[in-house]
Amino acid sequence: MKLTRHLKGKALDLVDRLVPVRPQPCSAQQRDLLERESRRMHLYYCRSCASSIAIKRHCEKLGLRVVEKDVVRVNAYRNELLNGGGEPRVPCLRVDDDQGPRWLYSPEAIRNYLNKRF
C-alpha cells in the first residue's frame, strides 16, 4: 500500500512538472484580490504526496500563488509545521487572517475553504 501511494505520488509529480495548469480567467480586480490573499497563505507539501500535488494544482487553477514550502527538502519548514500546526502532516494550508493563523490539514477541508473563499 505504501509503495503504491509512493509510486502514485512520483507519477503525479512528473505530470505536475510536465503539464502546466491554466488558471481560470478573471478580471484585474479579482487578480489583485488573489495576489493580496495569496501572500497570507502557506502550503506545506511534499513532492511525492499525491494529495499535496493535487492541492497545489488546485491553487494554481484558482489563480492563487500561495507560498509553497516543501517539508522534505527544508527541515525548517517541517519544524514550522510541527510547532505551529501541531502535526507533521501534508498537505497543510496555513491561512493568516485577523484572528491569527489557521491550519487546515485535510485535502477536502483545504479544497472546500478555497472554493468558498474564491
All heavy atoms as an XYZ file, in Angstrom:
966
protein
N       0.823     -1.188      0.000
C       0.000      0.000      0.000
C       0.870      1.257      0.000
O       0.608      2.185     -0.738
C      -0.917     -0.060      1.231
C      -1.837      1.098      1.339
S      -3.086      0.971      0.078
C      -4.173      2.217      0.591
N       1.902      1.251      0.853
C       2.770      2.415      0.940
C       3.546      2.599     -0.364
O       3.734      3.722     -0.820
C       3.724      2.255      2.119
C       4.501      3.482      2.440
C       5.309      3.291      3.695
C       6.034      4.570      4.047
N       6.839      4.420      5.244
N       3.956      1.489     -0.978
C       4.683      1.552     -2.248
C       3.786      2.101     -3.352
O       4.211      2.953     -4.143
C       5.209      0.167     -2.636
C       5.924      0.081     -3.983
C       7.205      0.905     -3.942
C       6.227     -1.349     -4.329
N       2.535      1.670     -3.382
C       1.583      2.154     -4.384
C       1.364      3.660     -4.243
O       1.370      4.388     -5.224
C       0.234      1.427     -4.236
O       0.459      0.029     -4.275
C      -0.733      1.827     -5.315
N       1.196      4.116     -3.013
C       0.999      5.540     -2.768
C       2.231      6.343     -3.186
O       2.125      7.411     -3.768
C       0.700      5.755     -1.291
C       0.145      7.098     -0.976
C      -0.315      7.223      0.445
N      -0.134      5.985      1.184
C      -0.120      5.876      2.484
N      -0.285      6.922      3.222
N       0.040      4.724      3.085
N       3.417      5.790     -2.889
C       4.663      6.461     -3.256
C       4.806      6.555     -4.779
O       5.174      7.608     -5.311
C       5.850      5.714     -2.649
C       7.161      6.353     -2.915
N       7.559      7.519     -2.320
C       8.165      5.990     -3.751
C       8.752      7.852     -2.758
N       9.138      6.937     -3.634
N       4.499      5.461     -5.478
C       4.590      5.476     -6.945
C       3.578      6.426     -7.563
O       3.883      7.127     -8.531
C       4.404      4.062     -7.497
C       5.538      3.083     -7.204
C       5.163      1.691     -7.681
C       6.839      3.544     -7.827
N       2.379      6.472     -7.000
C       1.363      7.403     -7.492
C       1.830      8.841     -7.304
O       1.677      9.674     -8.188
C       0.051      7.178     -6.759
C      -1.071      8.071     -7.227
C      -2.338      7.799     -6.455
C      -3.446      8.732     -6.877
N      -4.657      8.545     -6.066
N       2.437      9.121     -6.154
C       2.958     10.456     -5.893
C       4.059     10.836     -6.865
O       4.103     11.953     -7.382
N       4.953      9.908     -7.153
C       6.039     10.174     -8.098
C       5.494     10.426     -9.500
O       5.967     11.310    -10.215
C       7.034      9.010     -8.125
C       7.872      8.892     -6.891
C       8.827     10.046     -6.794
C       9.775      9.873     -5.637
N      10.654     11.001     -5.462
N       4.493      9.641     -9.913
C       3.894      9.821    -11.231
C       3.200     11.186    -11.330
O       3.349     11.891    -12.335
C       2.897      8.699    -11.520
N       2.471     11.568    -10.282
C       1.807     12.871    -10.287
C       2.817     14.020    -10.250
O       2.582     15.066    -10.850
C       0.844     12.986     -9.116
C      -0.493     12.309     -9.310
C      -1.322     12.386     -8.039
C      -1.255     12.929    -10.455
N       3.934     13.817     -9.571
C       4.983     14.835     -9.558
C       5.521     15.049    -10.963
O       5.723     16.182    -11.396
C       6.112     14.413     -8.612
C       7.237     15.422     -8.561
O       6.946     16.639     -8.625
O       8.404     15.000     -8.445
N       5.719     13.969    -11.701
C       6.197     14.069    -13.082
C       5.174     14.798    -13.951
O       5.523     15.689    -14.723
C       6.491     12.680    -13.650
C       7.013     12.642    -15.072
C       8.378     13.317    -15.150
C       7.100     11.209    -15.556
N       3.906     14.444    -13.806
C       2.842     15.114    -14.559
C       2.780     16.593    -14.194
O       2.630     17.455    -15.065
C       1.472     14.433    -14.298
C       0.331     15.262    -14.850
C       1.455     13.041    -14.913
N       2.935     16.888    -12.900
C       2.890     18.277    -12.439
C       4.012     19.101    -13.070
O       3.820     20.250    -13.422
C       2.997     18.326    -10.913
C       2.909     19.729    -10.367
O       2.024     20.482    -10.816
O       3.719     20.073     -9.490
N       5.156     18.498    -13.224
C       6.289     19.216    -13.816
C       6.150     19.393    -15.325
O       6.630     20.370    -15.893
C       7.592     18.491    -13.507
C       7.968     18.545    -12.049
C       9.176     17.682    -11.777
N       9.383     17.510    -10.365
C      10.411     18.022     -9.706
N      11.311     18.736    -10.335
N      10.547     17.807     -8.418
N       5.478     18.450    -15.989
C       5.389     18.482    -17.450
C       4.142     19.178    -17.987
O       4.179     19.773    -19.063
C       5.449     17.056    -18.013
C       6.747     16.287    -17.774
C       6.619     14.868    -18.298
C       7.926     16.995    -18.403
N       3.044     19.088    -17.260
C       1.768     19.639    -17.737
C       1.412     20.872    -16.916
O       1.083     20.755    -15.732
C       0.633     18.588    -17.633
C      -0.671     19.165    -18.136
C       0.994     17.324    -18.382
N       1.481     22.051    -17.511
C       1.152     23.262    -16.750
C      -0.347     23.381    -16.488
O      -1.173     22.856    -17.232
C       1.633     24.392    -17.658
C       1.616     23.814    -19.025
C       1.888     22.346    -18.881
N      -0.670     24.089    -15.429
C      -2.070     24.342    -15.062
C      -2.465     25.690    -15.623
O      -1.739     26.673    -15.488
C      -2.228     24.351    -13.523
C      -3.655     24.691    -13.141
C      -1.821     23.025    -12.945
N      -3.623     25.746    -16.253
C      -4.137     27.017    -16.769
C      -5.076     27.616    -15.735
O      -6.089     27.021    -15.397
C      -4.893     26.795    -18.066
C      -3.992     26.392    -19.189
C      -4.742     26.355    -20.481
N      -3.838     25.946    -21.535
C      -4.223     25.395    -22.651
N      -5.504     25.200    -22.873
N      -3.337     25.056    -23.555
N      -4.743     28.798    -15.234
C      -5.636     29.429    -14.257
C      -6.939     29.882    -14.902
O      -6.987     30.160    -16.098
C      -4.843     30.620    -13.729
C      -3.688     30.792    -14.630
C      -3.540     29.558    -15.455
N      -7.975     29.938    -14.094
C      -9.265     30.409    -14.580
C      -9.152     31.888    -14.935
O      -8.484     32.647    -14.246
C     -10.325     30.236    -13.497
C     -10.598     28.819    -13.121
C     -11.552     28.721    -11.928
O     -11.835     29.693    -11.258
N     -12.035     27.521    -11.701
N      -9.799     32.313    -16.013
C      -9.751     33.734    -16.368
C     -10.477     34.571    -15.315
O     -11.497     34.159    -14.777
C     -10.464     33.796    -17.712
C     -11.213     32.525    -17.845
C     -10.569     31.517    -16.957
N      -9.903     35.747    -15.041
C     -10.538     36.635    -14.062
C     -10.203     38.084    -14.405
O      -9.300     38.363    -15.190
C     -10.093     36.297    -12.645
S      -8.334     36.439    -12.358
N     -10.944     38.989    -13.800
C     -10.746     40.419    -14.053
C      -9.509     40.919    -13.304
O      -8.961     40.237    -12.440
C     -11.972     41.199    -13.603
O     -12.084     41.145    -12.199
N      -9.087     42.125    -13.622
C      -7.928     42.726    -12.966
C      -8.186     42.930    -11.478
O      -7.291     42.737    -10.650
C      -7.579     44.051    -13.624
N      -9.413     43.281    -11.124
C      -9.770     43.476     -9.722
C      -9.683     42.152     -8.957
O      -9.158     42.105     -7.851
C     -11.168     44.059     -9.625
C     -11.592     44.395     -8.215
C     -13.003     44.971     -8.172
O     -13.719     44.965     -9.160
N     -13.388     45.461     -7.015
N     -10.183     41.084     -9.565
C     -10.094     39.772     -8.934
C      -8.637     39.323     -8.814
O      -8.247     38.721     -7.817
C     -10.885     38.738     -9.740
C     -12.371     38.885     -9.627
C     -13.097     37.912    -10.543
O     -12.658     37.665    -11.665
N     -14.196     37.366    -10.058
N      -7.844     39.619     -9.829
C      -6.429     39.251     -9.812
C      -5.696     39.948     -8.665
O      -4.866     39.345     -7.980
C      -5.781     39.599    -11.150
C      -4.608     38.734    -11.471
C      -4.086     38.914    -12.897
N      -5.126     38.890    -13.916
C      -5.403     39.925    -14.722
N      -4.726     41.034    -14.642
N      -6.350     39.832    -15.626
N      -6.021     41.227     -8.431
C      -5.420     41.964     -7.315
C      -5.804     41.346     -5.972
O      -4.973     41.219     -5.069
C      -5.851     43.428     -7.345
C      -5.216     44.202     -8.482
O      -4.194     43.722     -9.030
O      -5.741     45.281     -8.832
N      -7.071     40.961     -5.843
C      -7.528     40.303     -4.626
C      -6.788     38.990     -4.413
O      -6.336     38.685     -3.307
C      -9.037     40.063     -4.684
C      -9.617     39.219     -3.545
C      -9.559     39.995     -2.230
C     -11.032     38.793     -3.869
N      -6.642     38.206     -5.483
C      -5.940     36.925     -5.390
C      -4.479     37.121     -4.985
O      -3.951     36.370     -4.166
C      -6.020     36.167     -6.720
C      -7.388     35.623     -7.105
C      -7.353     35.060     -8.521
C      -7.851     34.565     -6.125
N      -3.828     38.127     -5.547
C      -2.434     38.424     -5.190
C      -2.313     38.777     -3.712
O      -1.415     38.298     -3.026
C      -1.899     39.583     -6.035
C      -1.430     39.202     -7.394
C      -0.208     38.300     -7.351
O       0.697     38.516     -6.518
O      -0.177     37.365     -8.152
N      -3.214     39.621     -3.237
C      -3.187     40.055     -1.845
C      -3.442     38.875     -0.902
O      -2.749     38.710      0.094
C      -4.231     41.157     -1.646
C      -3.980     42.060     -0.514
C      -4.899     43.283     -0.461
N      -6.271     43.080     -0.880
C      -6.791     43.541     -2.027
N      -6.046     44.237     -2.858
N      -8.059     43.329     -2.325
N      -4.425     38.065     -1.228
C      -4.774     36.925     -0.377
C      -3.734     35.812     -0.455
O      -3.542     35.085      0.510
C      -6.155     36.383     -0.761
C      -7.283     37.314     -0.427
C      -7.418     37.564      1.067
O      -7.278     36.617      1.862
O      -7.644     38.722      1.438
N      -3.067     35.675     -1.599
C      -2.058     34.629     -1.761
C      -0.908     34.793     -0.780
O      -0.339     33.811     -0.317
C      -1.500     34.635     -3.184
O      -2.482     34.251     -4.100
N      -0.569     36.028     -0.474
C       0.537     36.284      0.448
C       0.228     35.835      1.868
O       1.126     35.663      2.680
C       0.889     37.766      0.451
C       1.578     38.186     -0.818
C       2.010     39.635     -0.771
N       1.570     40.249     -2.027
C       0.874     41.349     -2.123
N       0.535     42.022     -1.062
N       0.516     41.820     -3.295
N      -1.044     35.638      2.172
C      -1.452     35.219      3.511
C      -1.541     33.703      3.661
O      -1.875     33.214      4.732
C      -2.822     35.798      3.843
C      -2.851     37.282      3.911
C      -4.236     37.735      4.193
N      -4.277     39.144      4.513
C      -5.301     39.739      5.061
N      -6.378     39.045      5.340
N      -5.260     41.016      5.317
N      -1.268     32.975      2.595
C      -1.418     31.519      2.625
C      -0.082     30.829      2.388
O       0.681     31.220      1.520
C      -2.413     31.076      1.556
C      -3.788     31.559      1.787
S      -4.868     30.932      0.517
C      -6.133     32.157      0.563
N       0.154     29.777      3.176
C       1.363     28.974      3.048
C       0.938     27.520      2.897
O       0.200     27.002      3.731
C       2.249     29.117      4.284
C       2.677     30.520      4.546
N       3.909     30.991      4.188
C       2.026     31.565      5.117
C       4.011     32.264      4.543
N       2.869     32.634      5.099
N       1.405     26.884      1.835
C       1.083     25.485      1.595
C       2.298     24.639      1.933
O       3.342     24.752      1.293
C       0.677     25.258      0.133
C       0.345     23.823     -0.249
C      -0.883     23.331      0.506
C       0.131     23.701     -1.745
N       2.154     23.810      2.950
C       3.196     22.852      3.315
C       2.887     21.575      2.541
O       1.789     21.033      2.645
C       3.177     22.591      4.817
C       3.515     23.821      5.626
C       2.525     24.730      5.984
C       4.818     24.072      6.010
C       2.831     25.869      6.712
C       5.137     25.215      6.745
C       4.138     26.099      7.093
O       4.443     27.226      7.806
N       3.843     21.097      1.763
C       3.584     19.963      0.890
C       4.828     19.101      0.750
O       5.907     19.438      1.235
C       3.113     20.440     -0.482
C       4.212     21.021     -1.340
C       4.775     20.271     -2.373
C       4.702     22.298     -1.124
C       5.795     20.795     -3.148
C       5.705     22.821     -1.895
C       6.252     22.070     -2.902
O       7.261     22.575     -3.658
N       4.644     17.985      0.066
C       5.731     17.061     -0.248
C       5.569     16.668     -1.711
O       4.467     16.341     -2.148
C       5.641     15.841      0.658
S       6.805     14.549      0.241
N       6.633     16.701     -2.475
C       6.559     16.433     -3.917
C       6.163     14.991     -4.236
O       5.730     14.709     -5.344
C       7.885     16.762     -4.586
C       8.163     18.240     -4.506
C       8.758     18.828     -5.739
N       8.082     18.587     -6.976
C       7.237     19.428     -7.561
N       6.924     20.555     -6.980
N       6.710     19.147     -8.732
N       6.294     14.072     -3.273
C       5.917     12.689     -3.544
C       4.546     12.330     -2.965
O       4.158     11.177     -2.969
C       6.981     11.731     -2.991
O       7.087     11.871     -1.602
N       3.809     13.325     -2.488
C       2.470     13.101     -1.932
C       1.424     13.526     -2.959
O       1.376     14.690     -3.371
C       2.309     13.905     -0.636
S       0.640     13.876      0.031
N       0.594     12.571     -3.372
C      -0.414     12.831     -4.401
C      -1.410     13.904     -3.959
O      -1.788     14.775     -4.749
C      -1.147     11.537     -4.744
N      -1.822     13.880     -2.698
C      -2.769     14.884     -2.197
C      -2.163     16.277     -2.211
O      -2.830     17.260     -2.537
C      -3.208     14.545     -0.776
O      -3.876     13.315     -0.743
N      -0.882     16.368     -1.859
C      -0.198     17.665     -1.854
C      -0.145     18.251     -3.255
O      -0.398     19.441     -3.453
C       1.227     17.509     -1.324
O       1.235     17.150      0.023
N       0.178     17.429     -4.226
C       0.277     17.898     -5.605
C      -1.094     18.319     -6.120
O      -1.228     19.337     -6.803
C       0.923     16.830     -6.503
C       2.384     16.633     -6.075
C       0.840     17.211     -7.966
C       3.071     15.463     -6.709
N      -2.129     17.556     -5.760
C      -3.480     17.904     -6.189
C      -3.906     19.262     -5.610
O      -4.493     20.087     -6.323
C      -4.457     16.816     -5.765
N      -3.595     19.523     -4.339
C      -3.946     20.804     -3.716
C      -3.139     21.927     -4.345
O      -3.666     23.018     -4.624
C      -3.732     20.746     -2.186
C      -4.725     19.781     -1.550
C      -3.827     22.124     -1.566
C      -6.181     20.181     -1.694
N      -1.863     21.687     -4.597
C      -1.015     22.702     -5.228
C      -1.556     23.085     -6.603
O      -1.665     24.258     -6.941
C       0.410     22.152     -5.351
C       1.429     23.102     -5.901
C       2.795     22.484     -5.731
C       3.673     22.358     -6.875
N       3.436     22.723     -8.164
N      -1.961     22.101     -7.392
C      -2.518     22.352     -8.717
C      -3.878     23.054     -8.619
O      -4.210     23.882     -9.450
C      -2.606     21.058     -9.516
C      -1.227     20.532     -9.900
C      -1.305     19.251    -10.692
N      -1.881     19.417    -12.003
C      -1.220     19.766    -13.100
N       0.066     20.019    -13.044
N      -1.835     19.859    -14.258
N      -4.663     22.728     -7.592
C      -5.956     23.378     -7.397
C      -5.747     24.877     -7.112
O      -6.483     25.719     -7.641
C      -6.725     22.711     -6.256
C      -8.112     23.214     -6.084
N      -9.118     22.960     -6.994
C      -8.665     23.987     -5.123
C     -10.230     23.547     -6.591
N      -9.977     24.176     -5.454
N      -4.748     25.190     -6.301
C      -4.430     26.605     -6.019
C      -4.030     27.324     -7.301
O      -4.464     28.448     -7.556
C      -3.296     26.700     -5.002
S      -3.748     26.222     -3.335
N      -3.212     26.675     -8.119
C      -2.785     27.279     -9.382
C      -3.967     27.483    -10.322
O      -4.047     28.495    -11.018
C      -1.726     26.402    -10.045
C      -0.408     26.386     -9.302
C       0.560     25.357     -9.852
O       0.215     24.644    -10.825
O       1.663     25.251     -9.294
N      -4.892     26.532    -10.319
C      -6.073     26.640    -11.178
C      -6.941     27.835    -10.773
O      -7.491     28.524    -11.619
C      -6.894     25.352    -11.086
C      -8.128     25.347    -11.940
C      -8.885     24.055    -11.774
C     -10.208     24.121    -12.478
N     -11.059     22.976    -12.148
N      -7.020     28.083     -9.461
C      -7.793     29.223     -8.971
C      -7.073     30.550     -9.199
O      -7.674     31.608     -9.070
C      -8.093     29.059     -7.480
C      -9.057     27.944     -7.101
C      -9.136     27.807     -5.593
C     -10.433     28.189     -7.690
N      -5.792     30.494     -9.542
C      -5.024     31.714     -9.772
C      -4.279     32.193     -8.539
O      -3.764     33.303     -8.512
N      -4.226     31.353     -7.512
C      -3.526     31.706     -6.275
C      -2.045     31.364     -6.399
O      -1.684     30.315     -6.920
C      -4.109     30.931     -5.095
C      -5.504     31.312     -4.663
C      -6.054     30.271     -3.699
C      -5.505     32.669     -4.016
N      -1.223     32.250     -5.895
C       0.219     31.988     -5.836
C       0.614     31.882     -4.367
O       1.288     32.758     -3.831
C       0.994     33.103     -6.510
C       0.742     33.188     -7.977
C       1.613     34.251     -8.581
N       1.163     34.546     -9.930
C       1.500     35.618    -10.590
N       2.291     36.510    -10.043
N       1.058     35.821    -11.809
N       0.179     30.805     -3.737
C       0.471     30.613     -2.320
C       1.962     30.362     -2.128
O       2.658     29.921     -3.044
C      -0.348     29.440     -1.728
C      -1.826     29.724     -1.793
C      -0.028     28.138     -2.407
N       2.450     30.644     -0.939
C       3.838     30.363     -0.601
C       3.954     28.860     -0.416
O       3.274     28.279      0.427
C       4.242     31.105      0.693
C       5.677     30.792      1.061
C       4.028     32.593      0.546
N       4.781     28.224     -1.233
C       4.922     26.765     -1.185
C       6.141     26.397     -0.352
O       7.233     26.907     -0.580
C       5.053     26.205     -2.595
C       3.840     26.458     -3.444
C       4.027     26.041     -4.889
O       5.129     25.575     -5.245
O       3.065     26.191     -5.652
N       5.934     25.487      0.601
C       7.006     25.062      1.489
C       7.111     23.547      1.474
O       6.238     22.853      1.982
C       6.735     25.570      2.907
C       6.709     27.086      2.984
C       6.535     27.568      4.397
C       6.647     29.082      4.454
N       6.611     29.587      5.821
N       8.186     23.050      0.873
C       8.434     21.611      0.767
C       9.075     21.129      2.068
O      10.230     21.442      2.353
C       9.336     21.320     -0.429
C       9.436     19.846     -0.752
O       8.983     19.021      0.072
O       9.973     19.516     -1.820
N       8.335     20.347      2.851
C       8.796     19.922      4.169
C       9.883     18.857      4.112
O      10.598     18.664      5.090
C       7.626     19.440      5.054
C       6.643     20.559      5.299
C       6.936     18.243      4.455
N      10.028     18.183      2.976
C      11.061     17.164      2.859
C      12.409     17.811      2.552
O      13.435     17.426      3.108
C      10.691     16.129      1.780
C      11.827     15.159      1.524
C       9.436     15.377      2.186
N      12.416     18.793      1.702
C      13.674     19.441      1.305
C      14.210     20.418      2.336
O      15.415     20.563      2.479
C      13.491     20.157     -0.022
C      13.282     19.199     -1.159
C      13.192     19.925     -2.463
N      12.871     18.966     -3.495
C      13.424     18.973     -4.673
N      14.296     19.885     -4.993
N      13.090     18.070     -5.568
N      13.344     21.118      3.042
C      13.781     22.130      4.011
C      13.262     21.728      5.386
O      12.060     21.754      5.647
C      13.264     23.534      3.622
C      13.749     24.575      4.610
C      13.680     23.882      2.208
N      14.179     21.365      6.254
C      13.815     20.899      7.587
C      13.163     21.995      8.426
O      12.332     21.716      9.289
C      15.055     20.345      8.292
C      14.721     19.210      9.222
O      13.641     18.642      9.150
N      15.652     18.882     10.093
N      13.513     23.237      8.190
C      12.917     24.351      8.938
C      11.412     24.430      8.679
O      10.638     24.774      9.581
C      13.592     25.658      8.562
N      10.971     24.120      7.457
C       9.538     24.134      7.140
C       8.810     23.031      7.909
O       7.694     23.221      8.378
C       9.302     23.965      5.645
C       9.783     25.108      4.799
C      10.107     24.918      3.466
C       9.917     26.394      5.310
C      10.542     25.959      2.673
C      10.351     27.442      4.524
C      10.661     27.216      3.210
O      11.095     28.257      2.425
N       9.466     21.877      8.028
C       8.864     20.776      8.782
C       8.719     21.176     10.246
O       7.683     20.930     10.874
C       9.706     19.514      8.659
C       9.080     18.313      9.321
C       9.966     17.076      9.139
N       9.306     15.897      9.618
C       9.184     15.576     10.904
N       9.646     16.379     11.834
N       8.571     14.461     11.260
N       9.751     21.807     10.803
C       9.688     22.264     12.195
C       8.617     23.336     12.371
O       7.901     23.345     13.375
C      11.050     22.801     12.647
C      12.085     21.704     12.739
O      11.759     20.533     12.884
N      13.345     22.078     12.619
N       8.494     24.227     11.395
C       7.450     25.257     11.411
C       6.069     24.611     11.450
O       5.192     25.023     12.212
C       7.582     26.067     10.119
C       7.335     27.531     10.219
C       7.572     28.182      8.872
O       8.735     28.523      8.580
O       6.586     28.354      8.120
N       5.891     23.591     10.631
C       4.623     22.874     10.558
C       4.328     22.166     11.878
O       3.212     22.230     12.393
C       4.675     21.867      9.405
C       3.468     20.980      9.165
C       2.250     21.822      8.842
C       3.759     20.008      8.037
N       5.329     21.535     12.444
C       5.158     20.805     13.695
C       4.883     21.746     14.866
O       3.976     21.511     15.668
C       6.409     19.964     13.976
C       6.365     19.043     15.177
C       5.232     18.041     15.029
C       7.685     18.329     15.328
N       5.631     22.845     14.955
C       5.457     23.786     16.069
C       4.183     24.616     15.941
O       3.535     24.908     16.938
C       6.668     24.714     16.176
C       7.923     23.968     16.568
O       7.859     22.940     17.241
N       9.062     24.463     16.138
N       3.833     25.006     14.735
C       2.664     25.859     14.553
C       1.366     25.086     14.507
O       0.401     25.417     15.189
N       1.322     24.046     13.675
C       0.091     23.299     13.485
C      -0.073     22.133     14.431
O      -1.175     21.668     14.673
N       1.047     21.628     14.943
C       0.969     20.522     15.891
C       1.141     19.147     15.277
O       1.372     18.186     15.986
N       1.035     19.037     13.967
C       1.166     17.743     13.305
C       2.098     17.866     12.106
O       1.999     18.826     11.353
C      -0.194     17.248     12.800
C      -1.212     17.002     13.879
C      -2.520     16.505     13.294
O      -2.483     15.606     12.429
O      -3.557     17.030     13.677
N       2.969     16.879     11.893
C       3.855     16.920     10.724
C       3.213     16.246      9.506
O       3.811     15.381      8.881
C       5.094     16.159     11.205
C       4.543     15.157     12.162
C       3.372     15.826     12.832
N       1.975     16.611      9.175
C       1.244     16.017      8.042
C       1.157     16.991      6.888
O       1.049     18.192      7.087
C      -0.184     15.660      8.461
C      -0.293     14.489      9.359
C      -1.727     14.143      9.719
N      -2.713     14.704      8.808
C      -3.958     14.964      9.139
N      -4.370     14.735     10.356
N      -4.797     15.464      8.265
N       1.186     16.440      5.693
C       0.981     17.240      4.489
C      -0.168     16.627      3.716
O      -0.419     15.439      3.829
C       2.250     17.296      3.600
C       3.334     18.089      4.277
C       2.746     15.927      3.208
N      -0.891     17.373      2.931
C      -0.803     18.808      2.728
C      -1.402     19.563      3.900
O      -2.298     19.076      4.584
C      -1.624     19.040      1.467
C      -2.651     17.966      1.490
C      -1.959     16.779      2.112
N      -0.879     20.751      4.124
C      -1.395     21.627      5.173
C      -1.386     23.045      4.631
O      -0.391     23.491      4.060
C      -0.538     21.539      6.421
S      -1.084     22.650      7.728
N      -2.490     23.726      4.793
C      -2.590     25.117      4.368
C      -2.705     25.985      5.605
O      -3.619     25.809      6.405
C      -3.806     25.330      3.464
C      -3.982     26.738      2.904
C      -2.900     27.032      1.871
C      -5.361     26.890      2.282
N      -1.743     26.902      5.760
C      -1.805     27.872      6.861
C      -2.345     29.172      6.294
O      -1.796     29.729      5.351
C      -0.425     28.109      7.466
C      -0.501     29.027      8.689
C       0.849     29.321      9.246
N       1.368     30.493      8.549
C       2.644     30.841      8.535
N       3.546     30.109      9.114
N       3.025     31.924      7.902
N      -3.440     29.637      6.888
C      -4.074     30.871      6.454
C      -3.908     31.888      7.562
O      -4.368     31.675      8.684
C      -5.579     30.648      6.157
C      -6.217     31.931      5.698
C      -5.780     29.536      5.150
N      -3.215     32.983      7.259
C      -3.035     34.067      8.229
C      -4.134     35.098      8.011
O      -4.215     35.702      6.953
C      -1.668     34.730      8.062
C      -0.531     33.777      8.378
O      -0.718     32.910      9.248
O       0.536     33.898      7.746
N      -4.974     35.283      9.026
C      -6.029     36.288      8.934
C      -6.070     37.100     10.220
O      -5.155     37.007     11.037
C      -7.391     35.660      8.600
C      -7.807     34.566      9.565
O      -7.178     34.423     10.630
O      -8.777     33.859      9.267
N      -7.106     37.885     10.391
C      -7.207     38.782     11.546
C      -7.262     38.026     12.872
O      -6.860     38.544     13.902
C      -8.451     39.661     11.422
C      -8.396     40.535     10.179
O      -7.276     40.811      9.706
O      -9.461     40.924      9.677
N      -7.765     36.806     12.853
C      -7.911     36.018     14.077
C      -6.657     35.211     14.399
O      -6.622     34.485     15.370
C      -9.103     35.073     13.938
C     -10.388     35.816     13.684
C     -11.402     34.969     12.948
O     -11.090     33.890     12.481
N     -12.609     35.484     12.824
N      -5.636     35.316     13.573
C      -4.411     34.550     13.762
C      -4.312     33.438     12.740
O      -5.196     33.263     11.901
N      -3.250     32.665     12.807
C      -3.081     31.600     11.817
C      -4.073     30.453     12.025
O      -4.398     30.098     13.151
C      -1.647     31.130     12.023
C      -1.284     31.552     13.393
C      -2.109     32.757     13.704
N      -4.554     29.936     10.909
C      -5.456     28.789     10.918
C      -4.785     27.693     10.099
O      -4.292     27.953      8.998
C      -6.790     29.188     10.296
C      -7.855     28.176     10.502
C      -9.216     28.656     10.090
N      -9.241     29.962      9.435
C     -10.181     30.335      8.608
N     -11.161     29.532      8.323
N     -10.154     31.532      8.055
N      -4.754     26.469     10.614
C      -4.076     25.356      9.966
C      -5.117     24.365      9.460
O      -5.881     23.810     10.242
C      -3.134     24.668     10.949
C      -2.094     25.575     11.497
C      -2.244     26.479     12.521
C      -0.753     25.714     11.048
N      -1.082     27.150     12.733
C      -0.138     26.699     11.855
C      -0.003     25.098     10.050
C       1.185     27.082     11.684
C       1.319     25.469      9.888
C       1.898     26.451     10.694
N      -5.145     24.145      8.159
C      -6.085     23.189      7.549
C      -5.273     21.993      7.045
O      -4.372     22.148      6.224
C      -6.828     23.844      6.387
C      -7.633     25.092      6.714
C      -8.119     25.753      5.440
C      -8.786     24.742      7.612
N      -5.602     20.807      7.542
C      -4.821     19.619      7.195
C      -5.472     18.725      6.147
O      -4.798     18.171      5.310
C      -4.557     18.780      8.452
C      -3.405     19.290      9.261
C      -3.609     20.087     10.373
C      -2.108     18.985      8.911
C      -2.558     20.564     11.115
C      -1.044     19.453      9.645
C      -1.269     20.240     10.750
O      -0.226     20.711     11.476
N      -6.746     18.560      6.191
C      -7.423     17.641      5.287
C      -7.499     18.225      3.879
O      -7.859     19.398      3.706
C      -8.837     17.378      5.815
O      -9.626     16.767      4.843
N      -7.177     17.429      2.846
C      -7.303     17.948      1.472
C      -8.716     18.420      1.152
O      -8.894     19.416      0.455
C      -6.911     16.752      0.598
C      -6.086     15.892      1.469
C      -6.597     16.086      2.867
N      -9.717     17.732      1.683
C     -11.104     18.141      1.446
C     -11.390     19.480      2.119
O     -12.059     20.341      1.545
C     -12.086     17.077      1.966
C     -12.042     15.768      1.211
C     -10.923     14.853      1.697
O     -10.486     14.978      2.867
O     -10.451     14.037      0.895
N     -10.891     19.656      3.337
C     -11.104     20.915      4.052
C     -10.401     22.066      3.336
O     -10.959     23.165      3.221
C     -10.596     20.802      5.486
N      -9.209     21.813      2.826
C      -8.470     22.845      2.093
C      -9.220     23.219      0.825
O      -9.425     24.395      0.529
C      -7.041     22.362      1.757
C      -6.235     22.160      3.041
C      -6.343     23.355      0.839
C      -4.906     21.462      2.830
N      -9.640     22.218      0.072
C     -10.362     22.459     -1.180
C     -11.669     23.198     -0.914
O     -12.006     24.144     -1.631
C     -10.606     21.135     -1.897
C     -11.022     21.316     -3.337
C     -11.069     20.013     -4.092
N      -9.714     19.606     -4.464
C      -9.149     18.474     -4.069
N      -9.792     17.625     -3.325
N      -7.920     18.178     -4.456
N     -12.409     22.791      0.119
C     -13.666     23.465      0.457
C     -13.426     24.914      0.854
O     -14.172     25.799      0.442
C     -14.382     22.732      1.596
C     -14.980     21.422      1.154
O     -15.203     21.190     -0.038
N     -15.223     20.538      2.107
N     -12.397     25.162      1.649
C     -12.081     26.540      2.059
C     -11.757     27.397      0.849
O     -12.259     28.508      0.706
C     -10.904     26.541      3.046
C     -10.414     27.931      3.351
C     -11.087     28.746      4.247
C      -9.290     28.452      2.693
C     -10.657     30.045      4.496
C      -8.844     29.730      2.952
C      -9.529     30.529      3.854
O      -9.102     31.801      4.088
N     -10.908     26.887     -0.046
C     -10.510     27.656     -1.216
C     -11.688     27.919     -2.153
O     -11.842     29.011     -2.682
C      -9.397     26.938     -1.976
C      -8.046     26.859     -1.261
C      -7.080     25.985     -2.041
C      -7.473     28.226     -1.012
N     -12.541     26.926     -2.337
C     -13.703     27.102     -3.214
C     -14.696     28.112     -2.641
O     -15.285     28.891     -3.380
C     -14.389     25.772     -3.481
C     -13.575     24.882     -4.389
O     -12.734     25.355     -5.168
N     -13.787     23.588     -4.304
N     -14.901     28.097     -1.325
C     -15.804     29.052     -0.698
C     -15.209     30.460     -0.732
O     -15.923     31.432     -0.969
C     -16.074     28.670      0.758
C     -17.038     27.533      0.921
C     -17.245     27.247      2.388
C     -18.065     25.987      2.577
N     -18.192     25.651      4.005
N     -13.924     30.557     -0.488
C     -13.266     31.856     -0.406
C     -13.081     32.503     -1.763
O     -13.163     33.704     -1.911
C     -11.900     31.668      0.275
C     -11.136     32.910      0.519
C     -11.588     33.567      1.806
N     -10.707     34.676      2.098
C     -11.029     35.936      1.869
N     -12.193     36.248      1.389
N     -10.178     36.887      2.151
N     -12.801     31.707     -2.785
C     -12.517     32.255     -4.109
C     -13.463     31.676     -5.129
O     -13.231     31.386     -6.190
C     -11.053     32.006     -4.490
C     -10.107     32.511     -3.456
C      -9.458     31.648     -2.594
C      -9.880     33.874     -3.306
C      -8.590     32.122     -1.626
C      -9.005     34.352     -2.338
C      -8.362     33.461     -1.503
